[in-house]
Each structure stands twice: as structure tokens, then as C-alpha cells.
């Protein structure tokens, strides 16, 4: 392979990897927001259901970060 092409492919590969990680982070951050919006727009959903869905979605995240349920 031509050395110049290799020098161009390495930064391109790194940029692609960073872009994919950034996209995954953005989608993960919006997941709960989308879940709440869809629940609120639903005619059959109650506020209690929305609260339960958000709690179930965030429980693993909170547990991974050392937060536990006390009540």
C-alpha cells in the first residue's frame, strides 16, 4: 500500500470511530426524553405509567453509579 494513503486512512478511521461513539452517546442521552414524550402523547397512558417507565429506564444507570433506592 502507498504510505500516503495509509497516513490518510488512519485519521479517517479515528474520526469515524469518534463519530460513532458521539452518536451513540447522543442517542443514549435522548432515550429517556423520547420515552417520556411518547408516553405523554399517548391517550391511554397515565402520569403514574410515565413515572414507572422512567424509573425502570433509569434504575440501571443509577445503580451503576452507586445510587440505590432507600424507600
C-alpha positions in Angstrom: 0.0 0.0 0.0 1.1 3.5 -0.7 2.4 5.2 2.5 0.5 8.4 1.8 -2.8 6.5 1.6 -2.1 4.9 5.0 -1.4 8.3 6.5 -4.8 9.4 5.3 -6.7 6.3 6.3 -5.6 6.4 10.0 -7.1 9.8 10.8 -10.2 8.9 8.8 -10.6 5.7 10.8 -10.2 7.5 14.1 -12.6 10.2 13.1 -15.2 7.5 12.1 -14.8 5.8 15.4 -15.1 9.1 17.4 -18.2 10.0 15.3 -19.9 6.7 16.1 -19.2 7.0 19.8 -20.5 10.5 19.8 -23.7 9.4 18.1 -24.2 6.6 20.5 -23.8 9.0 23.4 -26.3 11.4 22.0 -28.9 8.7 21.3 -28.5 7.3 24.8 -29.0 10.7 26.4 -32.2 11.3 24.4 -33.7 7.8 25.0 -35.4 8.8 28.3 -36.7 12.1 26.8 -38.2 10.2 23.8 -39.8 7.7 26.2 -41.4 10.4 28.3 -42.7 12.3 25.2 -44.2 9.2 23.7 -45.9 8.3 27.0 -47.2 11.8 27.5 -48.7 11.9 23.9 -50.4 8.5 24.4 -54.1 8.9 25.3 -54.2 5.8 27.4 -51.1 6.5 29.5 -51.3 7.9 33.0 -48.7 10.1 34.8 -48.1 7.0 37.0 -47.2 4.9 34.0 -44.8 7.6 32.7 -43.1 7.8 36.1 -42.8 4.0 36.3 -41.3 3.8 32.8 -38.8 6.5 33.5 -37.9 4.9 36.9 -37.4 1.5 35.2 -35.3 3.0 32.4 -33.1 5.0 34.8 -32.7 2.3 37.6 -29.7 0.5 35.9 -28.0 3.8 35.2 -28.4 5.0 38.8 -27.3 1.6 40.2 -24.1 1.6 38.1 -23.3 5.0 39.5 -23.7 3.9 43.1 -27.2 5.2 43.8 -29.6 2.8 45.5 -33.3 3.0 46.3 -33.8 3.7 50.0 -37.6 3.6 50.3 
